[in-house]
């Protein structure tokens, strides 16, 4: 039964246009084609990336952070309180007004003391600026190298300039050594990102990032299996073209180099819009979704590949909205561009302002939905 299921799953008509199949991808006459077993190489590559990242962050990113003047503000730790700690860990990090009053009775603390405790406790869990700088430095380094390596791989390929040629002689397109390593390294890196996501800085688009990583891994793997490698290399190049700019803008943001950060972010926004909202949909997706219909009748693998492409494009539109919101806030002359995706660390001055606001509203009988109007500002450049 399992063999029949496997035969059905890997049937030629599912993954290839009519008249073609897996037999076309057998090595011969000095030509080498991608094979499913090749993808196992990405596992040790991903593990290597995880190890190299730890070494890089300690030996390169930390000295670089010191050189650029990246430092963390001293955080006041919340005093030990078993009752408040239990509520924080098991119920909510943002207690309601009624919950605060109940906790006051249980602990003998004032409302202000409970609010201060939760504020400090939340700050303890927020990643430090130094950690975020290390993460941004690692990604900047990889994306920068990957982008120029991708250019080197593709600069002499005709499908970089005329994307319709990516279908010439499909699927009997031999695999080049440069394409093999470009694929294995990119896929290994994205697998390492997915593995490390639990320990990386969590942002408001955490779920979208997970979806993006999974869709990218599946897309790269699938394009390898059915020899959509020419299109796959173009997609990877387009993604790497702007990512290193964003990571470098973050690095200068953490270092407090405001003018440099603003300039790089503006450049990033322009490159992102051009590559992700113009080149990707109107050139690459057109060449994978519309143009092939003039050559072959559609088949299930065609729909699957382009479905993943559309998932990525939807995420790009989502992120483009966030980027444009940041650009709009930057244009009037804000001191620094900040990322919409990260929470702002709450300060004691925030707390004093909130306490004053709460006292004023309590006098006037104004309570918002039964909740204390706690500060919920957001920082934007993670």
C-alpha positions as MATLAB code, in Angstrom:
seq = 'XXXXXXXXXXXXXXXXXXXXXXXXXXXXXXXXXXXXXXXXXXXXXXXXXXXXXXXXXXXXXXXXXXXXXXXXXXXXXXXXXXXXXXXXXXXXXXXXXXXXXXXXXXXXXXXXXXXXXXXXXXXXXXXXXXXXXXXXXXXXXXXXXXXXXXXXXXXXXXXXXXXXXXXXXXXXXXXXXXXXXXXXXXXXXXXXXXXXXXXXXXXXXXXXXXXXXXXXXXXXXXXXXXXXXXXXXXXXXXXXXXXXXXXXXXXXXXXXXXXXXXXXXXXXXXXXXXXXXXXXXXXXXXXXXXXXXXXXXXXXXXXXXXXXXXXXXXXXXXXXXXXXXXXXXXXXXXXXXXXXXXXXXXXXXXXXXXXXXXXXXXXXXXXXXXXXXXXXXXXXXX';
ca = [
       0.000    0.000    0.000;
       2.839    2.387    0.865;
       4.527    1.672   -2.461;
       1.309    2.443   -4.350;
       0.886    5.644   -2.363;
       4.478    6.627   -3.162;
       3.942    5.918   -6.864;
       0.820    8.064   -6.855;
       2.507   10.896   -4.953;
       5.489   11.002   -7.317;
       3.574   10.360  -10.514;
       4.983   12.214  -13.513;
       1.684   13.909  -14.361;
       1.636   15.648  -10.961;
       5.060   17.292  -11.099;
       5.838   17.695  -14.800;
       4.068   18.838  -17.966;
       2.694   16.185  -20.294;
       5.405   14.197  -22.037;
       8.008   14.726  -19.307;
       8.825   12.993  -16.042;
      11.427   11.876  -13.535;
      13.229    9.893  -16.239;
      14.308   13.198  -17.764;
      16.375   13.928  -14.643;
      18.639   10.894  -14.861;
      22.338   11.650  -15.223;
      23.928   10.832  -18.547;
      26.167   12.081  -21.341;
      28.203   14.060  -18.825;
      25.118   15.945  -17.602;
      24.173   16.036  -13.902;
      20.666   16.787  -12.660;
      19.329   17.624   -9.177;
      18.294   14.664   -7.028;
      16.107   14.480   -3.905;
      18.942   12.991   -1.842;
      21.026   16.116   -2.489;
      18.794   18.024   -0.066;
      20.149   16.028    2.882;
      23.330   18.093    2.509;
      21.425   21.101    3.854;
      21.115   19.512    7.323;
      24.839   19.589    8.166;
      25.091   22.973    6.429;
      22.334   24.339    8.696;
      24.109   22.930   11.757;
      27.331   24.576   10.605;
      25.533   27.895   10.280;
      24.216   27.582   13.850;
      27.747   26.960   15.154;
      29.343   29.653   12.984;
      26.707   32.116   14.126;
      27.588   31.593   17.798;
      31.275   32.092   17.041;
      30.570   35.124   14.831;
      28.393   36.854   17.411;
      31.060   36.466   20.095;
      34.207   37.174   18.107;
      33.003   39.642   15.466;
      29.657   41.177   16.419;
      30.574   41.960   20.040;
      33.819   43.822   19.205;
      32.009   45.600   16.370;
      29.247   46.661   18.762;
      31.853   48.058   21.138;
      33.561   49.871   18.275;
      30.288   51.481   17.162;
      29.314   52.391   20.712;
      26.377   50.009   21.134;
      25.444   49.773   24.804;
      22.457   48.744   26.900;
      20.713   50.870   29.469;
      20.862   49.461   32.957;
      17.556   47.810   33.741;
      16.040   47.855   37.199;
      15.001   44.303   38.035;
      11.630   43.574   39.574;
      11.908   42.634   43.226;
      11.099   38.986   44.078;
       7.359   38.535   44.620;
       5.935   34.980   44.293;
       2.327   36.135   43.885;
       3.041   38.634   41.125;
       5.526   36.273   39.457;
       2.928   33.488   39.357;
       0.363   35.834   37.786;
       2.941   37.139   35.278;
       3.974   33.644   34.155;
       0.619   31.885   34.130;
      -2.058   34.523   33.512;
      -0.962   37.742   31.836;
       1.955   40.122   31.483;
      -0.507   43.019   31.229;
      -2.989   42.744   34.116;
      -6.334   44.514   33.925;
      -7.391   47.145   36.440;
      -9.540   44.662   38.356;
      -6.651   42.167   38.422;
      -4.284   44.833   39.720;
      -6.672   45.664   42.539;
      -6.951   41.979   43.414;
      -3.162   41.588   43.387;
      -2.853   44.626   45.636;
      -5.015   42.914   48.234;
      -3.026   39.676   47.984;
       0.391   41.321   48.233;
      -0.294   44.382   50.363;
       1.233   46.600   47.663;
      -0.210   49.795   46.256;
      -1.553   50.033   42.704;
       1.513   52.016   41.680;
       3.870   49.413   43.139;
       2.107   46.587   41.279;
       2.171   48.526   38.013;
       5.865   49.301   38.492;
       6.624   45.654   39.242;
       4.922   44.438   36.041;
       6.614   47.154   34.010;
      10.067   46.171   35.260;
       9.305   42.469   34.887;
       8.256   42.954   31.255;
      11.460   44.880   30.576;
      13.495   41.984   31.958;
      12.145   39.722   29.202;
      12.783   42.138   26.373;
      15.939   41.402   24.382;
      18.854   43.714   24.965;
      20.066   46.117   22.322;
      23.341   44.210   22.200;
      21.569   40.926   21.429;
      19.608   42.577   18.639;
      22.808   44.089   17.236;
      24.486   40.670   17.209;
      21.527   39.121   15.398;
      21.393   41.936   12.825;
      25.166   41.703   12.256;
      24.969   37.978   11.528;
      22.117   38.356    9.051;
      23.724   41.377    7.409;
      26.927   39.421    6.838;
      25.152   36.447    5.304;
      22.745   38.419    3.112;
      25.527   40.655    1.806;
      27.741   37.703    0.877;
      24.782   35.744   -0.509;
      23.655   38.639   -2.713;
      27.026   39.149   -4.378;
      27.572   35.386   -4.626;
      24.182   35.133   -6.344;
      25.175   37.872   -8.766;
      28.376   35.992   -9.541;
      26.370   32.820  -10.198;
      23.831   34.534  -12.461;
      25.669   37.383  -14.150;
      26.541   35.311  -17.235;
      23.225   33.432  -17.397;
      20.740   34.447  -20.124;
      17.689   33.993  -17.852;
      18.867   36.878  -15.672;
      18.210   39.221  -18.594;
      15.424   37.356  -20.437;
      13.457   35.379  -17.866;
      11.536   33.442  -20.486;
      14.715   31.501  -21.194;
      14.438   29.819  -17.787;
      12.078   27.359  -19.526;
      14.394   26.521  -22.423;
      14.726   22.729  -22.663;
      12.776   22.226  -19.423;
      13.124   19.939  -17.488;
      16.312   18.616  -19.126;
      18.480   21.461  -17.846;
      21.814   20.233  -16.442;
      22.858   21.307  -12.954;
      25.900   23.557  -12.668;
      28.239   23.318   -9.637;
      27.668   26.997   -8.838;
      23.902   26.434   -8.784;
      24.324   23.430   -6.481;
      26.247   25.364   -3.845;
      24.055   28.458   -4.164;
      20.990   26.317   -3.459;
      22.487   24.249   -0.640;
      23.884   27.271    1.216;
      20.701   29.359    0.892;
      18.471   26.462    1.946;
      20.783   25.562    4.824;
      20.694   29.167    6.050;
      16.887   29.347    6.025;
      16.687   26.038    7.890;
      19.057   27.461   10.508;
      16.816   30.541   10.829;
      13.792   28.328   11.398;
      15.651   26.313   14.040;
      16.901   29.409   15.880;
      13.618   31.319   15.714;
      12.729   30.323   19.291;
      15.810   32.092   20.668;
      15.858   35.036   18.256;
      14.252   38.382   18.981;
      10.480   37.996   18.662;
       8.643   40.733   16.811;
       5.027   41.521   16.114;
       5.259   39.810   12.725;
       6.569   36.595   14.331;
       3.879   34.418   12.721;
       4.454   35.989    9.313;
       8.194   35.335    9.687;
       7.510   31.661   10.455;
       5.225   31.389    7.419;
       7.870   33.098    5.279;
      10.659   30.759    6.417;
       8.545   27.636    5.876;
       7.259   28.800    2.486;
      10.808   29.690    1.410;
      12.202   26.310    2.507;
       9.402   24.413    0.755;
       9.729   26.583   -2.364;
      13.503   26.131   -2.621;
      13.233   22.385   -1.950;
      10.429   21.874   -4.451;
      12.149   23.912   -7.161;
      15.218   21.730   -6.633;
      13.260   18.477   -6.908;
      11.587   19.306  -10.224;
      14.486   21.328  -11.673;
      12.927   24.793  -11.466;
      16.427   25.872  -10.488;
      16.710   28.764  -12.886;
      13.601   30.400  -11.471;
      14.677   29.514   -7.934;
      18.005   31.296   -8.250;
      16.243   34.438   -9.450;
      13.864   34.380   -6.478;
      16.756   33.991   -4.029;
      18.701   36.837   -5.641;
      15.720   39.196   -5.469;
      15.240   38.431   -1.769;
      18.887   38.966   -0.864;
      19.032   42.265   -2.779;
      17.333   44.275   -0.017;
      17.714   42.168    3.136;
      21.295   43.202    3.860;
      20.311   46.871    3.665;
      17.609   46.407    6.297;
      19.977   44.577    8.640;
      22.653   47.265    8.261;
      20.055   49.967    9.015;
      19.206   48.112   12.230;
      22.881   47.941   13.188;
      23.346   51.690   12.825;
      20.084   52.277   14.656;
      21.328   50.335   17.688;
      24.615   52.263   17.485;
      22.764   55.585   17.474;
      24.080   56.665   14.071;
      20.814   58.330   13.160;
      21.624   59.997    9.851;
      23.358   56.876    8.557;
      20.439   54.710    9.661;
      17.911   56.987    7.999;
      19.855   57.082    4.735;
      20.279   53.301    4.576;
      16.663   52.705    5.512;
      15.491   55.012    2.729;
      17.706   53.098    0.298;
      16.361   49.811    1.636;
      12.758   50.935    1.184;
      13.403   51.870   -2.441;
      15.192   48.597   -3.229;
      12.520   46.559   -1.424;
       9.678   48.187   -3.364;
      11.446   47.734   -6.703;
      12.570   44.127   -6.161;
       9.638   42.686   -4.178;
       6.692   44.643   -5.597;
       7.849   45.205   -9.176;
      10.520   42.757  -10.346;
       9.220   39.723   -8.448;
       5.534   39.887   -9.444;
       5.780   41.471  -12.902;
       8.896   39.708  -14.167;
       9.594   36.556  -12.188;
       6.087   35.453  -11.181;
       4.858   36.360  -14.642;
       7.588   34.117  -16.091;
       6.639   31.217  -13.773;
       2.858   31.631  -13.792;
       1.725   33.174  -17.108;
       4.417   32.569  -19.726;
       4.664   28.753  -19.165;
       1.010   28.407  -20.173;
       2.080   29.278  -23.725;
       4.445   26.294  -23.671;
       2.742   23.590  -21.586;
      -0.734   22.794  -20.293;
      -1.005   23.449  -16.519;
      -0.284   20.567  -14.140;
      -0.566   20.172  -10.318;
       3.126   20.962   -9.698;
       2.703   24.191  -11.656;
      -0.134   25.277   -9.350;
       1.799   24.240   -6.226;
       4.935   26.194   -7.119;
       3.077   29.341   -8.095;
       0.839   29.047   -5.039;
       3.950   29.283   -2.861;
       5.148   32.226   -4.920;
       1.870   34.019   -4.251;
       2.181   33.306   -0.505;
       5.571   35.030   -0.535;
       4.188   37.907   -2.569;
       1.361   38.404   -0.064;
       3.888   38.601    2.764;
       5.908   41.125    0.766;
       2.830   43.344    0.436;
       2.257   43.046    4.198;
       5.837   44.112    4.928;
       5.712   46.855    2.304;
       2.820   48.420    4.213;
       4.900   48.437    7.404;
       7.852   49.931    5.537;
       5.736   52.677    3.990;
       4.303   53.498    7.419;
       7.850   53.950    8.694;
       8.780   56.071    5.676;
       5.776   58.338    6.244;
       6.818   58.845    9.868;
      10.365   59.516    8.749;
       9.564   62.152    6.126;
       8.409   64.971    8.473;
      11.855   64.897   10.084;
      11.777   62.258   12.789;
      15.168   61.697   14.379;
      15.308   58.033   13.439;
      13.404   55.451   11.494;
      12.072   52.760   13.792;
      10.679   49.330   13.062;
       6.925   48.872   13.526;
       7.456   45.286   14.644;
       9.115   45.665   18.075;
       7.878   46.810   21.462;
       9.400   49.833   23.119;
      11.086   49.323   26.459;
       8.964   50.894   29.186;
      10.731   53.484   31.313;
      10.127   54.976   34.719;
       9.170   58.276   33.066;
       6.501   56.372   31.129;
       5.271   55.023   34.414;
       5.070   58.412   36.086;
       3.132   59.768   33.137;
       0.749   56.839   33.240;
       0.194   57.228   36.973;
      -0.642   60.912   36.559;
      -3.009   60.124   33.680;
      -4.680   57.394   35.702;
      -5.213   59.697   38.692;
      -6.739   62.365   36.461;
      -9.093   59.899   34.794;
     -10.049   58.340   38.102;
     -11.057   61.785   39.385;
     -13.261   62.312   36.345;
     -14.669   58.790   36.463;
     -13.119   57.816   33.125;
     -11.945   54.239   32.869;
     -11.318   52.669   29.498;
     -13.198   49.375   29.271;
     -12.410   48.673   32.916;
      -8.652   48.687   32.224;
      -5.905   50.898   33.516;
      -4.714   52.999   30.588;
      -1.206   51.525   30.706;
       1.317   52.759   28.203;
       1.376   50.716   25.007;
       3.782   52.610   22.830;
       5.851   50.722   20.315;
       9.363   51.091   19.099;
       9.855   50.256   15.467;
      13.389   49.444   14.453;
      14.212   46.068   16.008;
];
